[in-house]
Structures are given as structure tokens and as C-alpha cells.
Amino acid sequence: MAIIETIRVKLGILITVLIAVALLSFIIDPSTLQSVSSSMSSKYDVGEINGKSVSYTDFQADIDRFTAINEVISGSSVQNEQMQESIRNAAWQSLVDKYLFTRNAKAAGLNVGEEEIVDIISGVIESPVFTQNPAFCDENGVFSPALLNEFVSYIDTDQTGRLRMYWDYLIEQAATQQYYSKYLSLFTQSNSANALMLADAIAENNNTFDVEFVMVPFGFAQDSTIVVSDSEIKKYYDAHKKFFKQQASRDIEYVVFEVVPSAEDITAANEALIKVYDEFANAENMKSFLLANSDRQYDNHWYKAGELNNVAKVVNDFAFGDKKGVSEVLSNGNSFYAVKVMEEAMVPEQVYVKYVPANSEMVDSLLNVTEAQWVSQTPGFEDLMTAKKNEKVTINGLLFQVLDTKDPVLKKRVAVLEKTAVPSKETVNGYYSKANTLATKSAGKYEKFQTACTEEGVYAHPVNKMLESNDRLGAIDHAKEVTRWAFDAKVGDVSNIITVNNNYFIVAALKGIHKEGYAPVKEVASQIKNVLYSEKLGEKKAAEVAEKIAGKGTMEAIAEALGTTVSTKEGVAFSSLTSQGLDPKFIGAASVAEDGKICGPLAGNIGVYVYKVTGRDTGAFYTEDDAKARDAQMAQYTTQMVVPVMMEDAEVVDNRARFF
């Protein structure tokens, strides 16, 4: 009875907890619970820097800030993919600087105080953040404190707050740059070579030697008598484990169905052009006609010979050939063209102009004091290129006066009627159906995927050790969706159809998972086995050579015993191991060998060597400047590695690839 009572008590507690959870979920909105759960999970962290977790929300806020700063700097809100990536990298680097580098610099006893920042702003201490900022430099590129003060005076009048945000950013960057300057100087100032060190470096790098040698190559045949055991592999792995550190990656296979126009689609494009060909030839308003009927719109650009090759060679050849009027229907791949030369003239490559606001009441006075400059043809300003000297032209609210021209050449304005074949709905559906058949037959299982590939006659492309940052599959860009699927899937899973760029249908299978950290022994066993096999092969071949040359006192006798000939090499320098066409192990051993003594056998990388140094020489080709340049390179390399080493030591985790 006591046992039954105990069960009742414990069960009552459990029921109470379940009821409480149910009531809590009823009172609290489910999305709130999900948000709390998300914030508590590292899965939703962009990374970790020096023990500080960086959530996606916080990192996105930093991206938004850097985006706004970029808009202030560039004056444009237009951002291509490359610019967005640069902004994300800048936001991440600012976090690394804040949570890692600056803290380490302070721990080393360094500091950047308020007075120092004031000196930087005033120019007492030069900082590239200000001195190399185009906004604060005059027309000659020289830093101007006056321009900086003028900018500061505008900050409080800016209602958007963006100038204040940009100013705070500059101050932050200037302080960070000072920390970098001070911290890195600890390395550069301490990494100096005294006179004795320079002399040793010069002497060592000016020494060369002449050598006679015979070499017995290992060959390519596998030696079945050489056995590498599992215990030997494990022992090597344990001794060299640091070399097997790896990033998280995935092994996949994928089948891609590229959506391309069918023969019917290509015929339809050709017929569509033919249908409006006569209208094109007789169009009075070419701009409006092409806007309504062509894949390529009309522009006022003056083209010179060769530039239309960017459209198609057949277009350029007609426009600058002997034929006149309208071209016949031209083709290039899946595109069809008709070409008509609208105008031709001798047009300069550049014009020398002054320009001022067109609505100014002091146009002539402003033109007199405005500096002239050479300009090339740009969209919207084509009429400048054909203006006469001293002619005034108004474009987009600006009045230009053309003072001179340079390098006139025959150019033409060309109208191009273009129709490019695109996959029809039926064509797209056909490719989708093929992908769907493969995905359906695979049923989410790798074994069935392999069978389905064979049945459907399609090739599964392998990708090994694909990183989470991977955004490309072969020639296919923007394939991030495939990577995300692979990192969320289990080994043996097969995806549904993944659409990329609306041009590719992909079905992928996950074959293997490589976790971040140290690669397991089984994954690198074959690699280690090859290393150990080569070592054992070298030892065996060296022993065989030693037995054959025993008692031989000359290089010629040794060569004869080995069935080869004596080779010679003069002026060998240890300082250039890889540029002389010799085995590095052989060069290293010969560089310290006793003159006139037959040495070996030595197992190198490709064979066994027996050698004799016949002479040495000291040259003067490696100078003090060379030694100093090398030290400078080493110092630069050291400073470049400071932050990466800090990141490795702090075990920084960068998960941005999961989200972007």
C-alpha cells in the first residue's frame, strides 16, 4: 500500500506540472514562447566571440547600422550582392574588434583616451580614418581640418540623425585604429635584426655548392611487401593530431536539371522577330517601337567599331561593315537580331567642359571661375560628345560649355531589335517533371536515389567536404539553399526539388557529415597510410641501395652498380629549395655534407640519392637590402596574423553562413 501511495503522490505532482504548462501556453501567445526558445538556443546565434554570443537579431541591427553608414558614404541606397557581403563583413569585423582585439590590447596595458581622440580630430595625431577620408580632403587629396570642422557644424542640424551616426562611427574607427597601431607596433618594433644577424643571413644565403649524385627513383608500382598497420596509423594520428583539424562540412551528390529553351522556344523567338521586322525597318519613333517589341531597348550611345561585340559579333559586323539599311535576321545562339544604323559621325573620345547649374542667375560669371575637366561619354550625356566648341548644352539641370575635344573617331548610333528564346511554360514544366520523377523515385533515401539516377539516365555530381559558406555548385551561383538543406539533413537523406535562380531544379543526397573539430582517424586513415607507406618505401629502397653499393669507392662505380649514371648540379643554393628542380630533402642534406665525401643513401621524396659535394662558393647575389626586405616581409606577415591567432585562441565561432 505504501508503494501505491508513493506512486499516487509522484503522479499527482506530474499532473500538476502538465496542467501548469498547459495553462501557461494558453495564457502566453505561442509566438512569444517560440521567440523565448529561439533566444535561448545557440542555433539562432550568428557566432561567438571571446565568450560573447552574437544573436541574429543583434547582428542584423549592426548590419542595418553599417548599411546606413554606407549610404551616407556613397550617397546611394543601391546595393548589389557584393556590397551587401562587404557590409556584413564590416559588421562582423567591428564585433571582433570590440569583443576581442580591443580587449586584448587593453589587457596588454594599452589605452586610447579622450584627449588622444581630440588630438586625432584636430589633426595633431594623424589618423587615416580622417586624413584619407575623401570628405575631409581638398581637391588635391590633402586633408583639410576646415572641411572636417564644416562637417561637424552640420551634425546638429541634420534631422535624420545620420550624420551623427556617421560621426560616431568615425570616432569609433579612429579609436580602434589607434589600438591597432599601438598593439602592432609592439611586434614591429621588437622584430628587428642587428648587424650580426644580418651578416649571418647574408652569408647563409650567398653560399652555393656543386654536387655529383646518382638517384634511384621509387617508381609507381605498389610494393605489396610493405604493410602499414592500424596501430601505426593511430600512433601517427595521435602525434600529428593538430594537422587534422577541420571545419564542419558535408559530402553530397546532386542531380541538376537546367531549364533551357527547347527547339520550339527557339523557333518561336525567331518567328516573333520576323513578325515585327518590317515595322522595325520603317519605325519613325524607334525608341517607342523597341520599348514595346524588343528585348533590348534603344539608347543614344555612340558606338565605335568593336564595342557592339558585347551584344553579339554579328551585330557589330553589320553595323561597321559595308552593308547599308537594315540587316537581315541575324542569330547568335538562342538570340535573334535585326540591326539598323540610325546615325554616324566623327565623335570625340573626350570633351573638355565646364558646367554650372542651368537655373543660376550668374551662369556666365560661374562659368568664368569654374575649372574645366575632360569627360568621357556617359549615359544621359551623349549630346555633349557631338557639341561644337564653345557651344552650351543643357542636360539634367546643368549647363555645359564645351571648350575642346580629343581624339575624334567614327562612331554610330545603332538600333538593335532583339528576341532571345526563353523557356516556355511547357518547357519549364517538362524539366520540373523530370526532377519530380527523380525525387519521387528516391523517396528520401540515398539507396533509392542511386537506383533512380540509373533508371532515369542522369548523372549525380559529387561534392566532398562542402562548407556551410558554400554558395556555388559547379557553374551554378546562388546555390545556398542546397547548402542549407545539406547542413540540416541526416546522412542518407534525399531532398525534394530545390529551385535555384529559377533556372535549375536540383535533387540532392547527403552522403556524409564531417563535424567541426578533429577529423576521426577513419576519415584520414588513407592519407596517413600513404605517408607511412612512403616512409617505409624510402627506408627499404635505401637499404637495397646500400647493399648494392657496399665497398664502392667512386661515384662512377656506384652508378654502375645501380645501373644508372652520375649527374652533376652546380651552384645549388639552400635558400631556394623549390626553384632548382631538385628534391628538397636532397638539397637540405647536401648543403651540410662534408666536401669530397660520398654520402648516402638518402631517401628523398621521389627516390634514393647517393651524392658527393665537389665544391662550394660564396657569392654576393643576396644583399643587405634583400635581408632587410625579407625581415620586413616577416614583420608584415606577423602583424597580419595577430587577429587570426587571437580568433583561434579565443575559439571564435562564425556561423554567418547559416543565415546569409
C-alpha positions in Angstrom: 0.0 0.0 0.0 2.9 2.3 0.8 4.2 1.8 -2.8 0.8 2.7 -4.3 0.6 5.8 -2.2 4.1 6.9 -3.3 3.1 6.4 -7.0 -0.1 8.5 -6.4 1.9 11.4 -4.9 4.5 11.5 -7.7 1.9 11.1 -10.4 -0.1 14.0 -8.8 3.0 16.2 -9.0 3.5 15.3 -12.7 -0.2 16.0 -13.5 0.1 19.4 -11.7 3.2 20.3 -13.8 1.4 19.3 -17.0 -1.6 21.4 -16.1 0.6 24.4 -15.3 2.4 24.1 -18.6 -0.9 23.9 -20.5 -2.3 27.0 -18.7 0.9 28.9 -19.4 0.7 28.0 -23.1 -2.9 29.2 -23.1 -2.1 32.5 -21.4 1.1 33.3 -23.4 1.0 33.6 -27.1 2.7 30.7 -28.8 4.9 33.0 -30.9 6.2 34.5 -27.7 7.2 31.1 -26.4 8.9 30.4 -29.7 10.7 33.7 -29.5 11.9 33.0 -26.0 13.0 29.5 -27.0 14.8 30.9 -30.0 16.7 33.5 -28.0 17.9 30.8 -25.6 19.2 28.5 -28.4 22.6 28.8 -29.8 21.2 27.6 -33.1 20.0 31.1 -33.6 23.4 32.7 -32.9 25.4 34.1 -35.7 28.5 33.3 -33.7 30.5 33.6 -30.5 33.4 36.0 -30.0 35.6 35.7 -26.9 32.8 34.1 -24.9 30.2 36.7 -26.1 27.2 35.2 -28.1 26.1 37.2 -31.1 22.5 36.7 -31.8 21.0 37.0 -35.3 18.8 39.9 -34.1 21.8 41.9 -32.7 24.0 41.2 -35.8 21.2 42.3 -38.1 21.0 45.5 -36.2 24.7 46.0 -36.8 24.2 45.3 -40.5 21.4 47.9 -40.6 23.8 50.4 -39.0 26.6 49.7 -41.4 24.1 49.8 -44.3 23.0 53.3 -43.2 26.7 54.4 -42.9 27.4 53.1 -46.3 24.5 55.1 -47.7 26.0 58.2 -46.1 29.4 57.5 -47.6 28.2 56.5 -51.1 25.2 58.7 -51.3 23.2 55.8 -52.7 20.9 53.2 -51.2 21.5 50.9 -54.1 23.4 47.8 -53.0 24.5 44.8 -55.1 25.2 41.4 -53.6 28.9 42.1 -53.4 28.3 45.4 -51.5 25.9 43.6 -49.1 28.6 41.0 -48.4 31.1 43.7 -47.7 28.7 45.4 -45.3 28.2 42.1 -43.4 32.0 41.5 -43.2 32.5 45.1 -41.9 29.8 44.5 -39.2 31.4 41.2 -38.2 34.9 42.7 -38.1 33.6 45.5 -35.8 32.4 42.9 -33.4 35.7 41.1 -33.5 37.5 44.4 -32.8 35.1 45.2 -30.0 34.9 42.0 -28.1 38.3 40.5 -28.9 41.1 42.7 -30.2 40.4 45.9 -28.2 40.0 43.9 -25.0 43.3 42.1 -25.7 45.0 45.4 -26.4 43.8 46.8 -23.1 44.9 43.7 -21.3 48.4 44.3 -22.7 48.3 47.7 -21.0 47.3 49.9 -24.0 44.7 52.6 -23.9 43.2 55.3 -26.1 41.9 58.2 -24.1 39.6 61.1 -24.8 42.4 63.6 -25.1 44.0 61.3 -27.7 40.8 61.3 -29.7 40.6 65.1 -29.6 44.2 65.2 -30.9 43.2 62.9 -33.7 40.2 65.0 -34.7 42.3 68.2 -34.6 45.0 66.7 -36.7 47.7 66.7 -34.0 47.8 62.9 -34.3 47.2 61.8 -37.9 44.7 59.0 -38.4 43.9 57.6 -41.8 40.3 57.5 -40.7 40.2 61.2 -41.2 43.3 62.1 -43.3 42.4 59.6 -46.0 38.6 60.3 -46.0 37.7 62.0 -49.3 35.0 64.0 -47.5 37.7 65.8 -45.5 40.3 66.2 -48.2 40.6 69.2 -50.7 40.7 68.9 -54.5 44.4 67.8 -54.3 43.6 65.0 -51.9 45.2 66.8 -48.9 43.5 66.5 -45.5 41.7 69.8 -44.6 40.8 70.5 -41.0 38.4 73.2 -42.3 36.3 70.6 -44.2 36.2 68.4 -41.1 35.0 71.4 -39.0 32.4 72.2 -41.6 31.1 68.7 -41.4 31.0 68.8 -37.6 29.0 72.0 -37.8 26.3 70.3 -39.8 25.8 67.4 -37.5 23.3 69.0 -35.1 21.3 70.5 -38.0 20.7 67.1 -39.5 17.2 66.0 -38.6 17.7 62.4 -39.8 20.5 61.7 -37.3 22.5 60.0 -40.0 25.4 62.5 -39.8 25.6 61.9 -36.0 25.6 58.2 -36.6 28.4 58.5 -39.2 30.4 60.8 -36.9 30.1 58.3 -34.0 31.3 55.6 -36.4 34.4 57.7 -37.4 35.3 58.2 -33.8 34.9 54.5 -33.1 37.0 53.6 -36.1 39.7 56.1 -35.2 40.0 54.7 -31.6 40.1 51.2 -33.0 42.8 52.1 -35.5 44.9 53.6 -32.7 44.6 50.4 -30.7 45.8 48.5 -33.8 48.7 51.0 -34.4 49.9 50.7 -30.8 49.5 46.9 -30.5 51.1 46.0 -33.8 54.0 48.4 -33.1 54.8 46.1 -30.2 55.6 43.4 -32.8 57.2 45.6 -35.5 59.5 47.5 -33.1 60.6 44.3 -31.3 61.1 42.4 -34.5 64.4 43.9 -35.6 67.7 42.3 -36.8 71.0 43.5 -35.5 74.2 43.7 -37.6 75.4 40.2 -36.7 72.0 38.7 -37.6 72.0 40.5 -41.0 75.6 39.3 -41.6 74.7 35.7 -40.9 71.6 35.9 -43.1 73.7 37.3 -46.0 76.4 34.7 -45.6 74.0 31.8 -45.4 72.1 32.9 -48.5 75.2 33.6 -50.6 76.6 30.1 -50.1 76.2 27.7 -53.0 77.7 24.2 -53.7 78.4 21.9 -56.6 77.3 18.3 -56.3 77.6 14.9 -58.0 74.8 12.4 -57.4 73.0 9.3 -58.6 69.3 8.8 -58.0 67.3 5.6 -58.0 63.6 6.5 -58.4 60.9 4.8 -56.3 58.7 4.2 -59.3 55.0 3.9 -59.3 54.4 0.2 -58.7 52.9 -0.6 -55.3 55.1 -2.7 -53.1 52.9 -5.4 -51.6 55.6 -6.4 -49.0 55.2 -3.0 -47.2 52.4 -3.2 -44.7 51.1 -0.3 -42.6 49.2 -1.4 -39.6 46.2 0.2 -37.9 48.2 0.8 -34.8 50.9 2.6 -36.7 48.2 4.8 -38.3 46.7 5.6 -34.8 50.2 6.4 -33.4 50.9 8.8 -36.3 47.4 10.4 -35.9 48.0 11.0 -32.1 51.4 12.5 -32.8 50.1 14.8 -35.6 46.5 15.4 -34.5 46.7 19.2 -34.8 47.2 18.8 -38.6 43.8 17.1 -38.9 41.7 19.9 -37.5 38.7 20.6 -39.8 35.7 22.8 -40.4 32.2 21.4 -40.4 31.4 20.1 -43.9 29.1 17.8 -45.9 29.5 15.2 -48.7 26.7 15.3 -51.2 25.6 14.1 -54.6 23.3 16.2 -56.7 21.4 16.0 -60.0 20.7 19.2 -61.7 18.1 19.8 -64.4 19.0 23.1 -66.2 16.0 24.8 -67.7 17.0 25.8 -71.3 14.8 26.8 -74.2 13.5 23.9 -76.4 13.8 23.9 -80.2 10.2 25.1 -80.3 11.0 28.0 -78.0 14.0 29.0 -80.2 11.8 28.8 -83.3 9.1 31.0 -81.6 11.7 33.7 -80.8 12.8 33.7 -84.4 9.2 34.0 -85.6 8.4 36.7 -83.1 11.3 38.9 -84.6 10.2 38.2 -88.2 6.7 39.2 -87.3 7.8 42.8 -86.4 10.7 43.0 -88.8 9.0 45.3 -91.3 7.7 47.6 -88.6 11.3 47.9 -87.2 12.7 48.8 -90.7 10.2 51.6 -91.1 9.7 52.8 -87.5 9.6 56.6 -87.1 9.8 56.5 -83.3 12.5 53.8 -82.8 12.7 54.3 -79.1 9.0 53.6 -78.6 9.0 50.7 -81.0 11.8 48.9 -79.3 10.3 49.6 -75.9 7.2 47.7 -77.0 8.7 45.0 -79.2 12.4 44.2 -78.3 14.3 42.6 -75.5 16.9 45.3 -76.0 15.9 49.0 -75.7 17.2 51.9 -77.7 20.0 54.0 -76.3 21.6 57.2 -77.6 25.1 55.8 -77.1 27.7 56.5 -79.8 29.4 53.2 -80.5 32.8 52.8 -82.1 33.9 49.7 -84.0 34.2 46.6 -81.8 32.0 47.9 -78.9 28.9 46.1 -80.2 30.7 42.8 -79.9 29.4 43.0 -76.3 25.9 42.5 -77.8 27.0 40.0 -80.5 29.7 39.8 -83.1 27.2 39.6 -85.9 25.6 42.9 -84.7 29.0 44.7 -84.7 30.0 43.2 -88.1 26.9 44.5 -89.8 26.9 48.0 -88.1 30.5 48.6 -89.1 30.5 46.6 -92.3 29.9 47.6 -95.9 26.1 46.8 -95.9 23.6 49.6 -95.5 19.9 49.8 -94.4 18.5 47.2 -92.2 20.2 43.8 -91.7 18.6 40.5 -92.4 17.7 38.4 -89.4 20.9 37.6 -87.6 21.4 34.9 -85.0 23.8 34.1 -82.2 23.0 31.1 -80.0 19.4 31.4 -78.8 19.2 35.1 -79.7 18.0 36.8 -82.9 18.7 40.3 -84.1 17.9 42.9 -86.7 20.2 45.9 -86.9 19.7 49.5 -88.2 22.3 52.3 -88.2 20.5 55.5 -87.1 23.3 58.0 -87.3 27.1 58.1 -87.8 29.6 60.9 -87.2 33.1 61.7 -86.1 32.7 61.7 -82.4 35.5 62.6 -79.9 36.6 60.2 -77.2 36.6 63.0 -74.6 35.4 66.6 -74.4 36.8 69.4 -72.3 33.9 71.1 -70.4 32.8 73.5 -67.7 29.4 73.1 -66.1 27.2 75.0 -63.7 23.6 74.9 -62.5 21.4 75.9 -65.5 18.9 77.9 -63.5 21.6 80.1 -61.9 21.3 83.9 -62.4 25.1 84.1 -62.6 25.7 81.5 -65.2 28.3 83.4 -67.2 30.1 84.5 -64.0 30.2 81.0 -62.7 31.5 79.6 -65.9 34.3 82.1 -65.8 35.5 80.8 -62.4 34.7 77.1 -62.8 37.5 74.8 -63.6 37.2 72.7 -66.8 37.7 69.0 -67.0 37.9 66.2 -69.5 34.9 63.9 -69.6 34.1 60.7 -71.5 30.7 59.6 -72.8 28.3 58.6 -70.0 24.6 57.6 -70.2 22.3 60.6 -70.5 25.1 62.9 -71.5 25.7 61.6 -75.1 24.8 65.0 -76.7 27.9 66.5 -75.1 30.0 64.4 -77.4 28.7 66.0 -80.6 28.5 69.6 -79.4 30.7 72.1 -81.2 33.5 74.1 -79.5 32.2 76.9 -77.2 28.6 75.5 -77.6 26.5 75.5 -74.5 24.3 72.4 -73.8 21.7 72.0 -71.0 21.4 68.4 -69.6 19.6 67.4 -66.4 19.5 70.9 -65.0 23.2 71.5 -65.7 24.6 73.9 -68.3 27.7 72.7 -70.0 30.1 74.7 -72.2 32.3 72.6 -74.5 35.8 74.1 -74.8 37.7 71.4 -76.6 37.5 67.9 -77.9 40.0 65.0 -78.1 40.6 62.0 -80.5 37.6 62.1 -82.8 36.7 58.7 -84.3 33.9 57.2 -86.5 31.0 56.3 -84.2 27.4 55.2 -84.8 24.1 55.2 -83.1 22.6 51.8 -83.7 19.1 50.3 -83.1 19.0 46.6 -82.3 15.8 44.6 -82.4 16.5 41.6 -80.3 14.5 38.5 -79.4 16.0 35.9 -77.2 14.5 32.5 -76.7 13.2 31.8 -73.2 11.8 28.5 -71.9 8.1 28.4 -72.3 5.8 27.2 -69.5 5.6 23.8 -71.2 9.4 23.6 -71.3 9.7 24.5 -67.6 7.0 22.0 -66.7 8.9 19.3 -68.6 12.1 19.8 -66.7 10.2 20.0 -63.4 8.5 16.8 -64.2 11.9 15.1 -64.7 13.2 16.4 -61.4 9.9 15.4 -59.7 10.2 11.8 -61.1 13.7 11.5 -59.7 12.7 12.9 -56.3 9.6 10.7 -56.1 11.5 7.5 -57.0 14.2 8.4 -54.4 11.6 8.7 -51.7 14.1 10.5 -49.5 16.5 7.5 -49.4 20.1 7.5 -50.8 19.9 3.9 -52.0 16.8 4.6 -54.0 18.3 7.8 -55.3 21.2 5.8 -56.8 18.8 3.4 -58.4 16.6 6.3 -59.7 19.6 8.0 -61.2 20.5 4.8 -63.2 16.9 4.3 -64.3 16.5 7.9 -65.4 19.9 8.1 -67.1 21.1 11.2 -65.1 24.5 11.9 -63.6 24.9 12.6 -59.9 27.6 15.2 -59.3 29.7 14.5 -56.2 30.8 17.3 -53.8 33.0 16.4 -50.9 33.6 18.4 -47.8 31.2 21.2 -48.8 31.5 24.1 -46.3 28.5 25.8 -44.8 29.6 29.0 -46.5 29.4 27.3 -49.9 27.2 29.3 -52.4 28.2 27.6 -55.6 27.7 24.2 -57.2 29.9 23.8 -60.2 28.9 26.6 -62.5 25.7 27.4 -60.6 25.8 30.5 -58.4 23.5 31.3 -55.5 23.0 27.7 -54.5 22.9 28.5 -50.8 19.5 26.7 -50.5 21.2 23.4 -51.3 23.9 24.0 -48.7 21.3 24.9 -46.0 19.4 21.7 -46.8 22.6 19.6 -46.5 23.5 21.0 -43.1 20.0 20.3 -41.8 19.7 16.8 -43.2 20.8 13.4 -41.9 23.1 11.0 -43.7 21.2 9.1 -46.3 18.5 11.8 -46.8 17.5 12.9 -50.3 16.0 16.4 -50.8 12.8 17.4 -52.5 13.2 19.6 -55.6 15.3 22.7 -54.8 14.9 25.6 -57.3 17.9 27.8 -57.9 17.8 31.0 -59.8 14.6 29.8 -61.5 16.9 28.1 -64.0 17.8 24.9 -62.2 15.9 22.2 -60.5 18.2 20.2 -58.1 17.7 17.0 -56.2 20.5 16.4 -53.7 21.5 13.4 -51.5 23.6 13.7 -48.3 26.3 11.0 -48.2 28.5 12.1 -45.2 28.8 14.6 -42.3 32.2 15.9 -41.1 31.8 17.7 -37.8 33.9 20.7 -36.8 37.0 19.8 -34.7 39.4 17.0 -35.4 38.8 14.6 -38.2 38.2 11.0 -36.9 41.0 8.5 -37.6 39.0 6.6 -40.1 38.5 9.7 -42.3 42.2 10.4 -42.6 43.5 6.8 -42.3 44.2 6.5 -46.1 46.0 9.8 -46.0 48.2 8.7 -43.1 48.7 5.3 -44.7 50.2 6.9 -47.8 52.6 8.9 -45.7 53.8 5.9 -43.7 54.0 3.8 -46.8 56.2 6.4 -48.4 58.5 6.5 -45.4 58.8 2.7 -45.3 59.3 2.5 -49.0 62.2 5.0 -48.7 63.8 3.0 -45.9 63.5 -0.2 -47.9 64.9 1.3 -51.1 67.7 3.0 -49.2 68.7 -0.3 -47.6 68.6 -2.0 -51.0 70.9 0.7 -52.5 73.2 0.5 -49.5 73.6 -3.3 -50.1 74.4 -2.8 -53.8 77.0 -0.1 -53.4 78.8 -1.6 -50.4 82.6 -1.3 -51.0 82.3 1.1 -54.0 84.7 4.0 -53.6 83.8 6.2 -56.5 80.6 7.8 -57.8 81.1 6.1 -61.2 81.4 2.6 -59.6 78.2 3.4 -57.5 76.4 4.5 -60.7 77.4 1.3 -62.5 76.3 -0.9 -59.6 72.9 0.8 -59.6 72.5 0.7 -63.4 72.4 4.5 -63.8 74.8 7.4 -64.5 76.3 10.2 -62.4 74.5 13.6 -62.6 76.0 16.9 -61.7 74.5 20.2 -60.5 76.4 23.4 -59.9 75.5 26.5 -57.9 72.9 24.8 -55.7 71.6 27.2 -53.0 69.8 26.1 -49.9 68.0 29.4 -49.8 65.9 28.4 -52.8 64.7 24.9 -52.2 61.9 24.7 -54.7 63.3 26.7 -57.7 66.1 24.4 -58.8 64.2 21.3 -59.9 65.8 19.1 -57.2 64.4 17.2 -54.3 64.2 19.5 -51.2 65.4 16.7 -48.9 68.4 16.1 -51.1 69.3 19.8 -51.2 69.0 20.1 -47.4 71.2 17.1 -46.8 73.8 18.1 -49.4 74.0 21.7 -48.1 75.6 20.4 -44.9 77.6 17.5 -46.3 81.3 17.2 -45.9 83.1 18.2 -49.1 84.6 15.4 -51.1 82.9 12.6 -49.1 80.4 10.2 -50.6 77.2 10.4 -48.7 74.0 8.3 -48.6 72.0 6.5 -49.4 69.4 9.2 -48.6 65.6 8.6 -49.1 64.1 11.7 -50.7 60.6 12.4 -51.9 60.9 10.7 -55.2 63.9 8.4 -54.9 67.1 7.4 -53.2 70.2 9.6 -53.5 74.0 8.9 -53.2 75.9 12.2 -53.5 79.2 14.0 -53.1 79.8 17.7 -52.7 82.6 18.7 -55.1 82.9 22.4 -54.2 81.5 25.4 -52.6 81.4 29.1 -53.4 80.4 32.3 -51.7 78.7 34.9 -54.0 77.2 38.3 -53.5 73.8 38.0 -55.0 72.0 38.1 -51.7 72.5 41.7 -50.4 71.8 43.5 -47.1 68.7 45.1 -48.8 67.5 41.5 -49.6 67.9 40.5 -46.0 66.1 43.7 -44.7 63.3 43.2 -47.3 62.8 39.6 -46.0 62.7 40.8 -42.4 60.1 43.4 -43.4 58.0 40.7 -45.1 58.2 38.6 -42.0 57.2 41.5 -39.8 54.2 42.3 -42.1 53.2 38.6 -42.0 53.4 38.7 -38.2 51.1 41.7 -38.0 48.6 40.1 -40.4 48.4 37.0 -38.3 47.7 38.8 -35.0 44.0 38.9 -35.2 43.6 35.4 -36.8 45.7 33.9 -34.0 43.6 35.8 -31.4 40.5 34.4 -33.0 41.9 30.8 -33.0 43.0 31.2 -29.4 39.6 32.5 -28.3 37.8 29.8 -30.3 35.7 32.3 -32.2 32.7 30.7 -33.8 31.5 32.2 -37.1 28.0 30.9 -38.1 27.1 33.7 -40.5 26.9 31.2 -43.4 23.8 29.7 -41.8 21.9 32.9 -42.2 23.4 34.8 -45.2 
